[in-house]
């Protein structure tokens, strides 16, 4: 067994040495090249058995579990596809899918253009400044494509299963029993979540175990950058698309006093497409990237801050095993919760849709925490003084607990049962849209305070635990603790994605119900009774779908702070690698030659550079805030202009008097085209600005750049939470008026619709896109700052001016070339 563990240690050392801080590792290992295992001196490791298997065997079992997770996701997909559905509803869902396909094909081509920017930087850095050889350069580029393709593939799977689930949910609602309308969207969600995590982890395990050691590190580099770029592109563009369509469709309810999802409105199909482009494609790609980049960040930290090779291997294997187990705990929790939900609600004529979703989150959290302690005890019993296993498990559990606590706090501000949401309705009754909007701002601001305090409290607990001996095995133990908290945020991975994906299915389901015009089909009740064995109850079905959409709105909101939280907390581990690189360069030393105490002393000595006494660092902190507010405005500007064009077209082409029951397919596709056009314009301006701003700020001054990265993470966190929860509150205030008060078409309803259109880009464009933007900037920033270090000061200054000038051009374009002008 020792032989097997030592072989794994050799493999891990050869794999991860090239990945530390990306090129920062080149600084650490100097001119050494690990050409063969004989070059590596591995200390003896005597830690007992890993459940009777070697660490290598555990990771191989991880691949098996990932494959089984993919099978589970695929089986759920096939089961949903086979569910009964009336042809009128199936035709609508297939039309939605066809428009989604067109959107994704267009986005695929667009992402290839964006990838070229990253490819050029990889070529310059690894081909010229720090040449790694043609074959290694090709591998980095290849795996960056695999990363971006992974985000793209899981996003495609997400829209396919959701467009199956939306029509099946709509049809199941006709029975008048609400349980199937809950079970079907959740099954689609858990399928997406499990497949997403399984594929992401499978790729990382394959790189780890089967790619030659001298190439594997570069594969991780390329993979992480690619998936981060893919997520940023799909999240930002999808968010712009969906809210252009949503606002365009919603405003017609006020202009023409027509019902929700009226089939005569050519904006409704685009809205349904947007639900998938923004609320399914975006979050799926975002989740894929989040799990990969967070893993790479922790790997980087361990190999930079932990000096003992055997401890490095213990921690690396432990982290990978924990990530594999999240698949098992999530599927197990889903099954347990499904049994409980069926027993309580399967025959109930009415129930609160939020209740079984809440229980799923808590069951998964508790189950994951128990497994975390158990596996940590079995794998790390002799680490440090023998107590570190439970301390590390406790730190991760702070993040896992946050994954359950944060949704509870989100519900306080966004649920249809929330006092804040009901205050918005009350304010709208007498104060119209004005007080509606002000009340939503209040809810969003308060939510940012309470969620910020909860995250800070859990991080403080993790920091406190890290001071009780974790520092004996690594430098900067609190930074590692924060990284583990981010890791714990993701401990319920498939379930977090599942409850987020629940929303777009419920939203589309009520749209499919309306667009199918099933209630007006001659003899439809007799047909359904004959072919499917039940008599439909259209009134109950419609009300149930609308109420379920309220739960979907709430749980879409719950996943957003979890993902944005990982961006902020996890970014600290990547920023640490830059800090350590700069510290060793300033001191003229190489970290791999230093002891743990010397590394800690090196960081302390460099502390001045990362304080407000150092002007570049302080200026960087201020600059980051400016970028966050620019991004918020630029993404909203794209939505505003696109929505104006969509409304302009719909108002000119909607035909309510011709007797036609539905809008023409051509008009619907034209609205989709408008949404796509402005989504790509907005995304291109945003990406180029972020790309060149990152390069410019890295070249200006390295300490300035550190301040900038810290600032965008902190300001981005609070801006995102505020906007996401204000938007969720406005959305469900409208839902209360529509379902509970039954006041559609009234001035109160019009006021809440206006508030919802304000909240649309808040919750589904600007806020949600901050997570991948922060992660991409930080990840790409590590490469950018190391590239800048290789340049002379004169070259750096010249490039900083050039890159910043380019970024300002696209900042200008993001506003002044996207303005609403007269046609």
TORMIFI-518259 format. One line per field, with one value per residue (C-alpha): x, y, z. Coordinates in steps of 0.001 Angstrom, whole numbers, plus 500000, padded with zeros to 6 digits. Example, Ala and Ser with C-alpha at 12.3 -4.5 7.8 and 13.67 -1.06 7.14 Angstrom:
// residues 2
x <- (512300, 513670);
y <- (495500, 498940);
z <- (507800, 507140);
***
This chain:
// residues 823
x <- (500000, 502866, 504204, 500847, 500583, 504136, 503394, 500394, 502561, 505081, 502297, 500722, 504022, 504794, 501281, 500870, 504357, 503804, 500439, 501343, 500301, 500579, 503912, 504524, 505590, 508318, 509716, 509440, 511177, 513664, 515394, 514452, 512567, 510924, 511807, 511523, 510354, 513975, 514353, 511770, 512634, 509469, 509453, 507957, 504256, 502740, 499151, 497374, 494897, 492451, 489499, 491848, 492721, 495525, 494919, 495362, 492607, 490333, 490734, 490067, 486871, 486149, 486091, 483665, 481375, 481533, 480517, 477663, 476623, 476509, 474411, 472028, 471696, 471096, 468518, 466610, 466761, 465269, 462594, 461457, 461411, 459029, 456480, 453080, 452442, 449764, 450973, 449927, 452283, 455044, 455013, 455516, 458375, 460034, 459663, 461313, 464117, 464642, 465058, 467411, 469458, 469764, 470871, 473462, 474891, 475292, 476868, 479263, 480660, 480846, 482703, 485268, 486045, 486415, 488647, 491035, 491872, 492876, 494690, 496885, 497930, 498677, 500789, 502711, 503347, 504042, 505468, 507713, 508131, 508326, 508595, 507384, 507807, 505446, 503794, 503108, 501818, 499435, 498229, 497469, 495459, 493688, 492565, 491429, 489133, 488044, 487211, 485122, 483508, 482615, 480695, 479019, 478053, 476512, 474627, 473247, 472172, 470470, 468248, 467384, 466172, 464439, 462501, 461369, 460437, 458511, 455847, 455620, 455138, 452448, 450603, 450926, 449302, 446055, 445287, 444712, 447157, 450195, 452798, 453859, 454418, 456974, 458564, 459212, 461179, 463213, 464049, 465259, 467327, 469028, 469797, 471558, 473367, 474656, 475786, 477495, 479517, 480317, 481689, 483748, 485264, 485790, 487900, 490031, 490530, 491465, 494065, 495352, 495595, 496181, 497950, 501765, 503054, 505080, 501971, 499176, 499835, 499537, 496275, 494831, 495907, 494202, 491096, 490522, 490945, 488688, 485810, 486025, 485796, 482897, 480941, 481522, 480383, 477272, 476280, 476619, 475141, 472397, 471513, 471202, 469168, 466662, 465876, 465457, 462862, 461274, 460819, 459587, 456932, 455945, 455399, 452794, 450602, 450397, 450323, 447584, 446108, 446602, 447158, 450449, 452133, 449398, 449953, 449322, 452372, 455423, 457702, 456583, 458549, 461648, 460916, 460759, 464018, 465510, 464425, 466707, 469464, 469719, 468270, 469431, 472387, 474018, 473775, 474777, 477938, 478544, 478271, 480615, 483225, 482757, 483599, 486627, 488198, 487619, 489357, 492329, 492565, 492789, 495335, 497437, 497333, 498229, 501321, 502443, 501830, 502421, 506077, 505796, 505223, 503360, 500940, 500436, 499402, 497145, 495297, 495077, 493645, 491286, 489948, 489333, 487600, 485390, 484422, 483497, 481399, 479273, 477776, 476805, 475440, 473384, 471805, 471169, 469587, 467420, 466105, 465433, 463660, 461653, 460339, 459347, 457761, 455732, 454418, 453376, 452287, 451611, 447828, 447514, 445170, 447384, 450752, 453527, 455949, 458829, 458516, 459959, 462658, 463694, 463813, 465979, 468535, 468684, 468826, 471690, 473533, 473257, 474140, 477151, 478443, 478193, 480049, 482675, 483574, 483486, 485699, 488107, 488504, 489180, 491608, 493466, 493677, 497420, 497652, 499511, 498928, 496059, 493291, 493500, 491036, 488100, 489370, 489574, 486180, 484754, 486107, 484532, 481300, 481102, 480752, 478336, 476185, 476248, 474784, 471670, 471616, 471959, 468843, 466895, 468000, 467197, 463670, 463224, 463599, 462253, 459672, 455976, 455571, 458153, 457083, 459414, 457717, 454275, 455368, 456199, 452653, 451164, 453326, 452289, 448600, 448606, 452023, 452101, 455325, 457306, 456866, 457072, 460590, 461665, 460424, 462351, 465521, 465010, 464620, 467764, 469851, 468778, 469424, 472999, 473554, 472236, 473816, 477098, 477042, 476238, 479109, 481457, 480393, 481039, 484379, 485313, 484565, 486718, 489509, 489269, 489557, 492523, 494452, 494320, 497103, 496438, 499281, 501689, 501518, 501147, 501747, 498806, 496394, 493473, 493672, 493406, 490467, 488664, 489340, 487862, 484779, 484305, 484817, 482136, 479756, 479882, 479515, 475899, 476804, 474162, 471382, 472402, 472232, 468975, 467017, 468421, 467335, 463887, 462953, 463304, 461250, 458373, 458516, 458421, 455688, 453083, 454181, 453760, 450288, 449226, 451021, 449537, 446037, 444988, 441896, 440416, 441021, 437631, 436796, 440031, 438569, 437143, 440397, 442526, 440055, 440193, 443956, 445362, 442696, 441812, 439612, 441660, 441024, 442304, 441591, 443472, 446266, 446815, 446757, 449083, 451610, 451633, 452095, 454890, 456573, 456695, 458643, 460867, 461580, 462554, 464900, 466491, 467387, 468815, 471585, 472905, 474511, 476032, 477801, 478844, 480095, 482469, 483854, 484779, 485933, 487674, 489422, 491533, 493433, 494306, 495266, 497522, 499596, 500240, 501131, 503608, 505149, 505594, 506962, 509620, 510594, 511001, 513152, 515152, 514400, 512679, 509896, 510732, 514063, 512401, 511070, 507495, 508649, 510655, 507649, 505528, 508219, 508463, 504726, 504885, 507815, 505838, 502833, 503539, 502943, 499417, 498303, 496701, 500107, 501182, 499561, 499351, 497536, 495048, 494444, 493792, 491141, 489360, 489655, 487953, 484798, 484703, 484858, 481979, 479744, 480739, 479874, 476482, 475670, 477009, 475069, 471881, 472400, 472492, 469227, 467556, 468434, 467617, 464299, 463442, 464021, 462045, 459109, 459255, 458969, 456301, 454061, 454314, 453560, 451306, 447884, 445087, 442103, 442675, 441207, 444505, 445081, 448869, 451640, 453395, 456559, 458368, 457573, 458593, 461908, 462495, 462224, 464699, 467035, 466824, 467611, 470591, 471946, 472021, 473203, 476264, 476922, 476737, 478815, 481566, 481949, 482018, 484485, 486963, 486832, 487435, 490176, 492201, 491536, 493017, 496120, 496463, 496146, 498550, 501118, 500628, 501814, 501558, 500444, 497907, 496604, 496252, 494173, 492078, 491338, 490379, 488136, 486149, 485535, 484221, 482229, 480972, 479693, 477476, 476344, 475346, 473454, 471610, 470576, 469664, 467418, 465797, 464952, 463598, 461413, 459940, 459283, 457381, 455453, 454009, 453356, 451335, 449129, 448580, 447925, 446802, 445017, 443831, 444148, 445594, 444914, 444495, 446643, 448166, 449214, 450652, 452733, 454190, 454925, 456941, 458853, 459511, 460933, 463350, 464283, 464773, 468277, 469067, 468530, 469222, 471820, 474142, 474142, 474513, 477235, 479527, 480471, 482101, 483446, 485241, 486552, 487699, 489429, 491203, 492205, 493326, 494883, 497289, 498628, 498557, 500570, 503189, 503458, 503923, 506718, 508702, 508690, 510951, 509469, 509404, 507590, 505123, 504311, 503824, 501579, 499601, 498814, 497906, 495731, 493948, 493243, 491658, 489561, 488313, 487249, 485041, 483758, 482680, 481095, 479274, 477354, 477406, 477282, 474522, 472279, 468643, 468523, 465675, 465129);
y <- (500000, 502379, 501752, 502723, 505880, 506887, 506359, 508652, 511220, 511106, 511545, 514445, 516224, 515957, 517048, 520031, 521506, 523151, 524594, 526521, 530066, 529048, 530577, 531403, 527800, 528432, 530869, 528228, 525368, 527509, 525569, 522130, 519836, 516746, 514509, 511194, 509783, 509232, 512999, 513176, 512453, 511415, 511157, 508061, 508258, 506141, 507218, 503894, 502846, 504848, 502475, 499629, 501290, 503555, 507194, 506340, 503790, 506352, 508704, 505871, 505168, 508859, 508394, 505507, 507651, 510487, 508088, 506794, 510394, 511009, 507868, 509130, 512465, 510782, 508360, 511280, 512948, 509876, 509508, 513106, 512694, 509722, 511544, 512134, 515465, 516780, 517554, 521227, 521682, 519546, 521656, 524843, 523401, 522165, 525613, 527082, 524521, 525342, 529037, 528088, 526006, 528950, 531131, 528590, 528087, 531849, 532042, 529208, 531179, 534297, 532455, 531280, 534935, 535724, 532680, 534086, 536952, 534478, 532272, 535183, 535906, 532203, 532141, 535268, 534147, 530447, 530707, 533760, 535176, 531772, 529213, 525738, 524057, 523667, 520489, 521938, 525144, 523099, 521219, 524473, 525760, 522422, 522245, 525855, 524727, 521713, 524069, 526398, 523413, 521881, 525006, 524961, 521268, 521296, 524469, 522706, 519723, 522113, 523706, 520341, 518769, 521972, 522196, 518605, 519355, 522584, 520974, 517874, 520093, 522118, 518948, 517345, 520433, 519638, 516898, 519633, 518002, 520211, 517559, 516622, 520294, 520332, 516933, 517328, 520627, 519354, 516124, 518144, 520303, 517425, 515841, 519016, 519504, 515945, 515784, 519174, 518259, 514780, 516043, 518838, 516517, 513722, 515978, 517067, 513457, 512332, 515092, 514131, 510393, 509823, 512846, 512605, 514517, 517073, 518025, 517715, 521012, 522905, 521066, 522429, 525917, 525753, 524044, 526592, 529611, 528107, 527216, 530628, 532392, 530176, 530886, 534637, 534768, 532628, 534253, 537857, 537374, 535099, 537603, 540420, 538283, 537019, 540416, 542116, 539473, 539492, 543266, 543339, 540729, 542098, 545683, 544516, 543518, 547201, 548685, 546414, 545095, 541497, 538449, 536880, 534994, 535883, 533737, 536756, 538519, 537808, 538582, 535552, 532930, 535104, 535356, 531562, 531296, 533863, 531866, 529132, 531378, 533389, 531235, 527827, 528192, 530953, 529319, 525906, 527253, 529415, 526398, 524365, 527100, 527748, 524192, 524002, 527340, 526922, 523545, 524974, 527827, 525396, 523211, 526288, 527350, 523917, 523600, 527148, 527296, 523703, 522633, 518991, 516897, 514164, 516709, 518228, 514846, 514133, 517410, 517064, 513555, 514598, 517530, 515408, 512715, 515334, 516664, 513181, 512581, 515682, 513721, 510856, 513027, 515144, 512187, 510440, 513553, 513996, 510440, 510840, 514132, 512678, 509885, 512400, 514797, 512026, 510872, 514395, 516051, 513534, 513650, 517070, 519448, 522381, 522879, 525424, 524617, 526149, 523602, 520475, 522562, 523954, 520502, 519260, 522001, 521289, 517505, 517849, 520295, 518096, 514927, 516647, 517921, 514448, 512893, 515656, 514809, 511070, 511102, 513615, 511342, 508321, 510085, 512573, 510996, 511601, 515014, 517532, 516826, 514418, 517015, 518753, 516352, 517756, 521333, 521159, 519451, 522232, 524900, 523242, 522794, 526564, 526862, 523929, 525490, 528766, 526856, 526264, 529463, 531827, 530438, 530962, 534593, 535036, 533763, 536423, 539071, 537411, 534742, 535285, 534775, 537464, 540552, 542623, 541410, 542025, 545532, 546151, 545109, 547365, 550296, 549738, 549808, 553521, 554694, 553013, 552113, 554785, 553322, 549823, 550547, 552282, 549363, 546936, 548981, 548741, 544954, 544600, 546815, 545070, 541685, 542713, 543677, 540437, 538138, 539958, 539580, 535873, 535261, 537286, 535325, 531962, 533165, 534452, 531045, 529420, 531903, 531184, 527439, 527979, 529625, 526452, 524506, 524688, 527193, 524487, 522786, 525759, 529471, 531898, 529383, 531890, 532218, 528443, 528523, 531056, 528885, 525881, 527935, 528605, 524894, 524203, 526636, 524180, 521093, 520643, 521220, 519217, 520348, 524018, 523806, 521807, 524407, 527138, 525249, 524684, 528290, 528393, 525205, 526555, 529887, 528176, 525769, 528483, 530054, 526715, 526398, 529760, 529485, 526070, 527627, 524198, 525528, 526647, 523410, 521908, 518743, 518914, 517654, 514560, 513990, 514128, 511886, 509351, 509407, 510060, 508845, 512001, 515070, 518278, 521121, 524162, 526708, 524789, 524049, 527684, 528818, 525997, 526843, 530510, 529682, 527259, 529991, 532067, 529263, 529065, 532795, 532405, 529475, 531003, 533821, 531482, 530098, 533482, 534614, 531139, 531376, 535008, 534139, 531553, 534181, 536463, 533912, 531686, 534592, 535079, 531857, 532908, 536411, 534761, 533181, 536623, 538066, 535258, 535665, 539413, 538923, 536450, 538594, 541647, 539614, 537958, 534433, 531326, 529915, 526249, 526898, 528395, 526788, 527316, 529872, 531734, 531894, 533339, 535873, 536791, 537538, 539613, 541623, 542367, 543557, 547249, 546847, 545590, 548381, 551778, 553306, 552101, 554494, 552062, 549483, 552081, 553381, 549821, 549421, 552530, 551489, 548152, 549871, 551989, 548887, 547223, 550234, 550491, 546808, 547246, 550173, 548617, 545380, 547277, 549640, 546673, 545413, 548839, 549487, 545968, 546036, 549365, 547847, 544725, 546788, 549000, 545949, 544176, 547254, 547721, 544091, 542677, 541896, 541555, 542127, 539768, 536744, 534886, 532946, 533173, 535496, 534500, 532410, 534983, 537823, 535704, 534851, 538541, 539351, 536543, 538062, 541490, 539951, 538032, 541089, 543288, 540467, 539989, 543722, 544189, 541102, 542026, 545515, 544128, 541329, 543527, 546138, 543535, 541849, 544974, 546546, 543450, 543616, 547381, 547293, 544346, 546351, 549612, 548208, 544754, 546063, 548308, 545164, 543264, 546131, 546116, 542369, 542647, 545617, 544063, 541001, 542976, 545602, 542934, 540796, 543488, 544945, 541475, 540524, 543851, 543655, 539962, 540164, 543485, 541958, 538788, 540840, 542883, 539706, 537941, 541093, 540902, 537189, 537872, 540343, 537814, 534666, 535576, 538881, 537965, 541606, 541260, 544233, 546664, 549736, 547726, 545030, 547631, 549114, 545716, 544945, 548166, 547207, 543760, 545228, 547281, 544153, 542017, 543263, 543600, 539944, 538158, 540269, 542474, 540623, 537066, 537924, 539305, 535807, 534671, 538174, 538264, 534720, 535309, 538563, 536924, 533782, 535630, 538245, 535693, 535110, 538821, 539947, 537248, 538280, 541894, 540914, 539493, 542846, 545835, 548839, 550914, 548209, 547736, 551439, 551644, 548568, 549847, 553063, 551181, 548566, 551152, 553301, 550296, 549535, 553140, 552947, 549972, 551606, 554469, 552006, 550181, 553370, 555894, 553448, 551489, 554475, 554414, 556630, 557612, 555355);
z <- (500000, 500803, 497341, 495818, 497920, 497069, 493383, 493735, 495491, 492663, 490151, 492014, 492431, 488727, 487812, 490079, 490208, 486801, 487885, 491026, 490547, 486900, 485992, 489646, 489931, 487401, 489944, 492639, 490850, 488963, 486214, 487584, 485244, 486658, 483735, 485535, 488819, 489789, 490013, 492779, 496365, 498169, 501965, 503541, 504365, 507087, 507539, 507572, 504928, 502948, 503552, 502558, 499223, 498095, 497347, 493689, 493969, 495589, 492660, 490222, 492145, 491758, 487993, 488398, 490579, 488045, 485280, 487434, 488104, 484371, 483939, 486648, 484843, 481509, 482928, 484426, 481028, 479314, 482009, 481506, 477749, 478067, 480247, 478614, 476926, 474600, 471094, 471358, 474307, 472823, 469649, 471665, 473702, 470511, 468957, 472049, 471732, 468061, 468872, 471717, 469281, 466947, 469855, 471022, 467540, 467251, 470697, 469858, 466943, 469086, 471864, 469320, 468569, 472276, 472770, 470164, 472575, 475278, 472782, 471704, 475310, 475904, 472738, 473754, 477313, 476918, 473421, 473818, 477324, 479044, 476256, 477191, 473816, 470896, 472169, 475626, 474069, 471936, 475045, 476888, 473934, 473492, 477093, 477059, 474234, 476284, 479148, 477026, 475286, 478644, 479602, 476209, 476301, 479773, 478818, 475745, 477850, 480243, 477612, 476057, 479286, 480393, 477146, 477673, 481263, 480607, 478391, 480604, 483657, 481897, 480876, 484328, 485844, 484000, 486517, 489108, 491554, 492215, 493136, 489564, 488736, 491574, 490909, 487175, 487303, 490248, 488445, 485481, 487824, 489649, 486293, 485116, 488427, 488640, 485021, 485304, 488393, 487112, 483781, 485349, 487941, 485426, 483211, 486173, 487328, 483824, 483633, 487060, 486516, 482814, 481313, 481582, 484591, 482651, 480657, 483201, 484932, 481684, 480982, 484221, 483217, 479851, 481196, 483957, 481685, 479022, 481302, 482965, 479604, 478510, 481664, 481458, 477824, 478292, 481591, 480404, 476926, 478256, 480950, 478427, 476007, 478558, 480020, 476661, 475829, 479287, 479398, 475821, 476574, 479994, 478885, 476386, 479331, 480264, 476764, 475422, 478687, 477558, 479722, 480806, 477950, 475491, 472397, 470146, 471598, 469372, 472334, 474346, 472387, 472747, 476479, 476713, 474777, 477131, 480167, 478891, 477521, 480731, 483502, 482285, 479907, 481966, 485420, 484057, 482440, 485517, 487815, 485626, 485771, 489478, 490520, 488248, 489115, 492859, 492695, 490804, 493330, 496267, 494462, 493800, 497431, 498832, 496690, 497360, 501108, 502279, 502329, 503396, 500261, 502117, 503608, 500170, 498820, 501807, 501265, 497488, 497587, 500401, 498370, 495296, 497335, 498982, 495566, 494374, 497464, 496774, 493871, 496178, 498987, 496591, 494798, 498115, 499601, 496520, 496852, 500575, 500062, 497179, 499413, 502102, 499596, 497954, 501308, 502313, 499084, 496286, 496791, 498391, 496527, 497506, 499239, 499559, 496724, 498662, 501506, 499777, 498064, 501440, 503009, 500114, 500743, 504487, 504131, 501663, 503901, 506997, 505072, 503471, 506812, 508385, 505447, 505586, 509184, 508574, 505501, 507043, 510066, 507878, 505533, 507757, 511226, 511617, 509979, 512154, 515829, 515101, 515507, 512155, 510519, 512473, 512229, 508435, 508328, 510498, 508153, 505104, 507049, 507573, 503808, 503548, 506262, 504334, 501381, 503510, 505601, 502636, 500879, 504110, 504219, 500536, 501183, 503869, 501158, 497987, 498850, 498155, 501913, 502722, 504681, 502491, 499310, 500754, 501756, 498094, 497170, 499849, 498754, 495127, 496003, 496839, 495657, 492257, 490486, 492348, 495840, 494392, 493164, 496383, 498507, 496323, 496821, 500583, 500433, 498318, 500587, 503764, 502197, 501349, 504985, 506490, 503939, 504172, 507956, 507705, 505273, 507459, 510562, 508906, 507515, 510973, 512484, 509807, 510517, 514244, 513664, 511327, 514182, 516293, 514610, 510862, 510598, 511778, 508387, 506017, 505578, 505599, 507130, 507217, 503430, 503107, 505509, 503320, 500281, 502080, 502972, 499251, 498661, 501257, 499544, 496663, 498860, 497747, 494108, 492207, 494575, 494360, 490567, 490775, 492755, 490499, 487364, 488861, 488090, 484280, 483950, 486059, 484222, 480821, 481925, 482403, 479103, 477309, 478845, 477408, 474066, 473349, 473488, 474730, 476455, 473120, 471183, 470251, 472191, 474178, 477462, 475780, 473882, 477038, 478888, 476042, 475403, 478882, 481279, 483200, 482843, 482768, 485214, 483344, 486074, 488772, 486337, 485491, 489108, 490184, 487479, 488479, 492170, 491324, 489299, 492498, 494205, 491147, 491382, 495034, 494529, 491456, 493813, 496480, 494265, 493182, 496468, 496907, 493552, 493970, 497461, 496007, 493634, 496522, 499073, 496535, 494836, 497959, 497267, 493725, 494882, 497460, 494687, 493194, 496599, 497259, 493819, 494297, 497815, 496744, 493768, 496005, 498412, 495629, 496825, 495466, 497610, 497134, 498845, 501951, 505083, 506245, 508798, 506162, 503821, 506633, 507445, 503765, 503656, 506831, 505477, 502313, 504306, 503704, 499981, 500661, 502959, 502403, 503135, 499705, 497212, 494238, 496379, 497652, 494137, 493011, 495698, 494430, 490794, 491340, 492538, 489379, 487206, 489091, 488564, 484915, 484440, 486114, 483851, 480649, 481041, 481929, 478993, 476619, 478112, 477948, 474319, 473218, 475082, 473439, 469999, 470915, 472238, 469158, 466893, 468946, 469165, 465404, 464577, 467280, 465837, 468378, 466097, 463186, 464930, 464740, 467930, 467807, 466682, 463477, 463763, 461608, 464025, 467015, 465375, 464612, 468327, 469063, 466466, 468142, 471525, 470143, 468344, 471431, 473696, 471500, 471138, 474878, 475651, 473185, 474625, 478155, 477411, 475555, 478317, 481040, 479008, 478272, 481676, 483307, 481124, 481635, 485415, 485677, 483693, 485629, 488951, 490509, 493911, 492230, 490542, 493826, 495245, 492094, 492347, 496017, 495297, 492442, 494612, 497602, 495722, 493340, 496215, 497706, 494405, 493220, 496391, 496455, 492818, 492834, 495871, 494969, 491599, 493205, 495552, 492689, 490694, 493462, 494403, 490898, 491424, 494603, 492713, 489929, 491967, 495474, 494855, 491333, 490191, 486710, 484480, 487396, 488197, 491067, 488629, 486244, 489101, 489997, 486347, 486102, 489243, 487804, 484602, 486700, 488635, 485525, 484597, 488302, 489150, 485881, 484073, 486129, 489453, 488227, 485713, 488432, 489580, 486298, 485612, 488987, 488547, 484988, 485943, 488888, 486997, 483892, 486166, 487617, 484123, 483273, 486296, 485760, 482125, 483209, 485596, 482693, 480878, 481347, 483132, 479979, 478043, 480897, 480978, 477226, 477194, 480185, 478310, 475123, 476845, 478982, 475916, 474179, 477268, 477417, 473766, 474584, 477762, 475510, 473083, 475894, 476700, 473910, 471014, 472756, 473422, 472446, 469404, 467178, 464202);
***
